[in-house]
């Protein structure tokens, strides 16, 4: 969801996510990790919905913001124009952990946050990297799912 400059809308949508997150089996002080954009330099990423949502979620649910812990290492084509198989290949190896991530995520509940779930390729790639930090559990929270995802049961 591209909410660039629409801070009020991003805040309202993040509030919806916070309501959903209250039903998750969260441990004390979960870490909310946004799916990052390539080339993001500012850890807060004020115009990127997953970062805005993580900031609000960490505040509202007494957790920690994990902005900057997951890094997108290369530019990838937009997923919207790719087949399911191409999407998996597109994001394979596109993420890595920051140097401080293992210390901050090990043994903790990690919630990966993104705007839309379509095929699950991005969350799979991000989860595979996050699991290297050995969290207690790794969950995924998204604002929307595509029709194809709903039909598939993901």
C-alpha positions in Angstrom: 0.0 0.0 0.0 1.5 3.2 -1.1 0.6 5.8 1.6 3.4 8.2 0.8 2.5 11.5 2.3 -0.9 10.2 3.6 0.2 10.1 7.2 -3.4 10.2 8.6 -4.4 7.3 6.5 -1.3 5.4 7.4 -2.0 6.0 11.1 -5.6 4.8 10.7 -4.5 1.6 8.9 -1.8 1.0 11.5 -4.5 1.3 14.2 -6.4 -1.5 12.4 -3.3 -3.6 12.4 -2.8 -3.0 16.1 -6.3 -4.2 16.8 -5.6 -7.4 14.9 -2.3 -7.9 16.6 -3.9 -7.9 20.0 -5.3 -11.4 19.1 -1.8 -12.8 18.3 0.1 -14.9 20.8 2.6 -12.2 21.6 5.3 -12.6 24.4 6.6 -9.7 26.4 8.0 -6.9 24.3 7.6 -8.4 20.8 9.8 -6.9 18.0 7.9 -5.6 15.0 10.1 -5.8 11.9 8.9 -4.0 8.7 9.6 -5.5 5.3 12.1 -2.9 4.0 12.5 -1.1 0.7 15.8 -1.3 -1.1 18.1 1.5 -0.4 16.4 2.7 2.7 18.9 4.7 4.7 16.7 6.3 7.3 15.6 3.6 9.8 12.3 5.3 10.4 11.3 5.4 6.7 8.5 7.9 7.4 6.8 7.3 4.0 6.8 3.5 4.0 3.7 1.9 5.4 5.4 -1.2 7.1 7.7 1.2 9.0 4.9 3.5 10.0 2.9 0.5 11.2 5.8 -1.0 13.1 6.4 2.3 14.9 2.7 2.4 16.0 2.5 -1.3 16.8 5.6 -1.2 19.0 4.1 1.8 20.9 0.6 0.5 21.2 1.5 -3.1 22.1 4.5 -2.2 24.3 7.0 -3.8 22.0 10.1 -2.7 20.2 10.4 -1.4 16.7 12.7 -3.5 14.5 13.2 -0.9 11.8 16.6 -1.4 10.3 17.1 -5.0 11.5 16.0 -6.5 8.2 17.7 -5.0 5.2 16.8 -5.4 1.5 20.2 -5.8 -0.2 19.2 -5.4 -3.9 16.6 -3.7 -6.0 14.0 -6.2 -7.3 11.4 -5.7 -10.0 7.8 -5.1 -8.7 6.2 -8.3 -7.7 2.8 -7.2 -9.3 4.1 -8.0 -12.8 5.5 -11.5 -12.0 4.1 -15.0 -11.9 4.1 -16.9 -8.6 7.3 -18.7 -9.5 9.0 -15.5 -10.7 8.0 -13.8 -7.4 9.8 -16.5 -5.4 13.0 -16.1 -7.5 12.7 -12.3 -7.4 13.0 -12.0 -3.6 15.2 -15.1 -3.0 18.3 -13.8 -1.3 17.1 -10.2 -1.3 17.2 -9.7 2.5 19.8 -9.9 5.2 20.1 -9.1 8.9 21.8 -5.9 10.2 24.9 -6.5 12.4 22.8 -5.9 15.5 19.8 -8.0 14.5 20.8 -11.3 16.1 21.3 -9.7 19.5 17.9 -7.9 19.3 15.9 -10.8 17.9 17.3 -14.0 19.5 14.8 -15.6 21.8 12.1 -12.9 21.2 8.8 -12.9 19.5 9.3 -11.3 16.0 6.3 -10.0 14.0 7.1 -9.3 10.4 4.9 -6.5 9.1 4.0 -5.7 5.4 1.2 -4.1 3.6 -0.1 -6.8 1.2 0.2 -10.6 1.1 -0.2 -11.9 -2.5 1.7 -15.1 -3.0 3.7 -15.1 0.3 7.1 -14.9 -1.6 8.2 -11.8 0.3 7.2 -13.0 3.7 8.9 -16.4 3.0 12.2 -14.7 2.0 12.0 -12.3 5.0 11.2 -15.1 7.4 14.0 -17.3 6.2 16.4 -14.5 7.1 14.8 -13.6 10.4 15.0 -17.3 11.5 18.8 -17.1 11.3 18.6 -14.9 14.5 16.9 -17.8 16.4 13.8 -15.9 17.6 11.4 -17.7 20.0 8.7 -17.3 17.4 8.2 -15.5 14.1 4.7 -14.2 13.1 3.5 -12.2 10.1 1.0 -9.4 10.1 -0.4 -7.8 7.0 -3.0 -5.3 6.3 -4.5 -6.9 3.2 -4.5 -10.1 1.2 -5.0 -10.5 -2.5 -8.0 -12.5 -3.8 -5.7 -15.2 -5.0 -4.2 -15.5 -1.5 -7.7 -15.7 0.1 -8.8 -18.5 -2.4 -5.6 -20.4 -1.7 -6.1 -20.4 2.0 -2.9 -18.6 2.9 
